């Protein structure tokens, strides 16, 4: 017992010694206990989660405080992404980020609105000087919200270093109550070349997972031969929330020796796109479940640590091996998986057949595919691997493989529209066909004479689409020719059924007014407390334009005292 305690004590000291980040410097940004809906480096669509998502009791408007002394160094307001976000730079060189805010503290709000009215734009990005907006630790900087791409009310909170790399805030002493071991959902084994096999098959195998009485896991024994890799689907939970969150660290061992590690401590935004090579991308697209590969193959991610042979294990005939996986959270709660492997070279292997097409993509080469009026340009290193691509053109529909191969760079799709008359040309755009009904989804399209071009990182089916329908503008909380003296807000709904809304502009008596756009509710909102509307009789004019240039105008008289 003493020996076990001593080992645990030494291990704990070792962990603390490795943590060179300041402790107790950053305080809780909210005035409520910290409960998470999302953890750092959690697997998200096309990126790692760069902070902590802190629950706000399913409501907006909670006071958000500066975690330490500093100055507001950046403010960004966008329709999507972080929504309303504030960046504070601190004397120790770190920057904290507060995103999806409902609004800012009064002094900051006034600073921003002055700039918005000057630029005549709701979306804005500002970089105040170090003297403009100084904040003290625990001072009010804003209120929690649900703006941007937020899926529900919460505060997204980050800590970044001088190189703008996000770091797990828990390393700075931000404490989350957690006594729950991670949960392992599934294990997969991969034969990694044509001569390798698992259970006499040359394709990915899902292993039978068994949970033991002590909470750890084992699998049904497997027969294998050659170069083998594994993948795991795993989640973590904290004490006070039922959310399925990401884990902190994954290690693997072969016959007692560590051969692979994923350390979700820090990453850079430049590399976050490589998440699609970390996960089994095809599995995610087909089953909407993310499994993490425990081997490295053509992936520059910095989160790989201590890899031996890139985590790939070599199984020889007539041998035995024990493969173990350790999954842990930040509080060092862990779960182990044991896989017993019998090396057995099969005489007959059920091989996986790969489809062969006339179009072979070499990842390191530039390639152009074309058929009639449609061409696609792939640049060197667009993909992680070489593969046969399914490329077909039928009328104006382009089949560009299935979206089962991850791209790390954009490729260009070009349509020659010279056969269309001028009126039709002006309404055309390139769309990706999505869902069961192949609904056209607008892809940002540029036109140069008779050529339409769009960039994308997603394979799939594309087509020319036409949008001839104007956007719709509807007043929500008022009617024309009404007195609005007691109203705080003016609200208008804007929708578009075709290419989607590109921009909008609102004026009162010819003067631009700020209207905040919430794409989730299709709502434009003006706050009369901006005090830019001072006349009694007012003519509101709203112009909305879609992505191919169709536009609608709404006008209404209203009165205020």
SULFEN-V915414 format. One record per helix or strand of 3 or more residues. SS is the DSSP state (alpha for helix, beta for strand). FROM is the first residue (numbers start at 0). TO is the last residue. If there is no record, write none. Layout:
[[SS,FROM,TO] [SS,FROM,TO]]
This chain:
[[alpha,1,17] [beta,35,37] [beta,51,54] [beta,62,64] [beta,69,76] [beta,83,88] [beta,94,98] [beta,100,103] [alpha,105,118] [beta,123,125] [beta,139,144] [beta,153,159] [alpha,168,171] [beta,182,190] [beta,208,210] [beta,216,218] [beta,221,235] [beta,248,253] [beta,256,262] [alpha,271,277] [alpha,280,286] [alpha,308,310] [beta,312,314] [beta,319,327] [beta,333,342] [beta,358,360] [beta,366,370] [beta,373,377] [beta,386,388] [beta,390,393] [beta,396,399] [beta,410,415] [alpha,421,424] [beta,427,433] [beta,438,441] [beta,444,447] [beta,450,455] [beta,459,465] [beta,471,474] [beta,488,494] [beta,500,507] [beta,515,517] [beta,522,526] [alpha,527,529] [beta,536,545] [beta,550,558]]
